[in-house]
Amino acid sequence: MNKKNQSLTRTELHMMNLLWEKGTASVQQLHDELPEPKPPYTTTLSVMQVLTKKGIVTFDKEGRTNIYRPLLNREDYLDSFVDDAKENLFGGSIVNLFSFFAKREKLSKEEMQAILREMEDPLPTSPREGDR
């Protein structure tokens, strides 16, 4: 799956968010989750066919129904999306990216310091067998 194929339209991303939440789903199940006014069922089907062609989802047959499942997980997509944004919109600078969001969200100095402190704290680890 190449990076170009990982680019998702807003509609495709909405459908992927539903699929990531469900894990697996038929077109009908995804369509049922869409807010009103719902697009035609055939539109939902077309989006899933495009996602299949892009190699982002696959499906298994259950009788006459296709049950779709993601081949790309949300974290990998988010990593790719943020990396592309950083490279293409912020000159490859994480500082510029962070600064943009800090200004956009009007983060206070205290909030930014709290984020930095959180980043410095090591992630908790689960106890190992021998430590119990």
Sequence and secondary structure as in RCSB ss.txt:
>XXXX:A:sequence
MNKKNQSLTRTELHMMNLLWEKGTASVQQLHDELPEPKPPYTTTLSVMQVLTKKGIVTFDKEGRTNIYRPLLNRE
DYLDSFVDDAKENLFGGSIVNLFSFFAKREKLSKEEMQAILREMEDPLPTSPREGDR
>XXXX:A:secstr
  TGGG   HHHHHHHHHHHHHSSB HHHHHHHS SS   HHHHHHHHHHHHHTTSEEEEEETTEEEEEESS HH
HHHHHHHHHHHHHHSTT HHHHHHHHHHHTT  HHHHHHHHHHHHS       GGG 
